[in-house]
Amino acid sequence: MTQILYLYADTNLFIQCRDLRHLDWSIWNDFKEVHIKVSRPVQREIDNQKNRGNDRVGSRARKTYTIFREIAIGEQGFKLLQESRPRVKLFLEAPSIPSSGLSEILDYSKPDDEIVGCMHRFAMENPEYDTRLLTYDAGLMMTARQLDLTVEAIRVDWIPQPEKSRIEKENSRLRAELDQLKKAEPAFSITCISDDAEIQRLEFEYRVYKPLSSTDISEIIDLIETRYPTVTEFNLRRQSTSYRTIHLALEHMFSPASDIEIAKYRDEEYPNWIEECEDHLSKLHEILQEKAMPQIWFVATNNGSRPGKDVLVVLSAMGNLQICTPRDESSVDSEQFPRPPKPPMGKWNSFTGARSVIPSSLSSEYFQLANLNQDRDRNAFYYKPRRPSEPVESFELECEQWRHSAEERFFGVGIFVEGDVSEIKGAVRCEIHAENLSLPVRKVIPVRGIVREFSTREQAEFLVRQIPRSRAF
């Protein structure tokens, strides 16, 4: 068995590795003893690092410095790390003088080069010894091999996982506290849908309708008056003479339209209808724009073990777009023109010999008052402070209590663009805040759109052809 292996230690053996007494030295059990030599440059690095504070490097340096001091003031001149197989001893080298004449290869102002220089001198002076460099540093290995020195790489399993710093430990503690708090909080989740499918981004074609010019409106009104002219013949009946028929005690009699009814139709109702059509044409581009407006819906749930208190949902736009509240899907025919007035054509009256008295209909005031004093539902969402009537950068909804494990909530957003733009770039964000929620929950949907202009006049002319004709009977 070879007697002694000399290992020149790099600083990382003491700072990065586990306790020296717990390392597996059996990889060199072919040697009777292993002498770990600590050169002066390593001693200086340990001495400097012991003042670094309470981080891992500083703590390990102070512990190592204590061992060095024990060796320095002790009588045996070394620290025994392992009794046998092999016997491992730690020595401080004093003095440590690097080899001269290596200035073209080594820079002794650098501690790593100085360590190699000290080992080189020891190896040259003791060629009969098996001397090796023990390091984890790849650069130091390359330098030593350049001088034909033997290298032993520190094993990976000698290096523990990096210990957390004081700040990291404090952050871990705070995260644990936060996780504990969250268990007593509502747990909101948000997804987004468009056209009944979940989306992570929205890409679309944005339709733009420009206002009709005064000339367009005038010409379309002419078209309306041509297709639906004012009626000039009244009191048309199914039969040329009045008749009297008795059938099941019923009596039928034709009553012609009065002059007042005819004048009202000719001078008020028909001119008013034309004015309504003009007003509709002036707003038609806005109506068409709203019906073509892209919409998305944020779907939110509370899956936590607690209800959300004083919940605030904030919907906001980013980029060159604005947002609106969702359109009323019940008004699907909002672009249709108003119906023309029904001309007075007289009417047939029916009478019975014994007329029953039909009770008058219930006053609408009853129904108008029915809901005046209802309490606000604490589990429902309401716009805050009110529902916006125009496109905005953001709007909010509030709920006093959002029950946990309740049904999904839907928050609709329409996308609106103002100004002369050819491309839409931005995002729509949904945020949920609550009094008992540590951090708000967010969902952001990137938005991209290509703007295309559509003809308002073509659509207006199409709608004119859809105006229903009035019937006299």
Buried (B, 14 or more C-beta within 10 A) or exposed (E): EEEBBBBBBBBBBBBBBEEBEEBEBEEBEEBBBBBBBBBBBBBBBBEEBBEBEEBBBBBBBBBBBEBBEEBEEEEEEBBEBBEEEBBBBBBBBEEBEBBEEBEEBBEBEEBBBBBBBBBBBBBEEEEEBBBBBBBBBEEBBEBBEEBEBEBBEBEEEBBEEEEEBEEEEEEEEEEEEEEEEBEEBBBBBBBBBBEEEEBEEBEBEBBBBEBBEEEBBEBBBEBBEEEBEBBEEBBEBEEEEEEEEEEEEEEBEBEBBEEEBBEBBBEEBBEEBBEBBBEBBEEBBEBBBBBEBBBBBBBBBBEBEBBBBBBBBBBBBBBBBBBBBBBEEEEEEBBBBEEBBEBBBBEEEEEEEEEEEEEEEEEEEEEEEEEEEEEEEEEEBBEBEEEBEEBBEBBBBBBBBBBBEBEEBEBBBBBBBEEEBEEBEBBBBBBBBBEBBEEEBEBBBBBBBEBEEBEBBEBBBEBBEEBEEBEBE
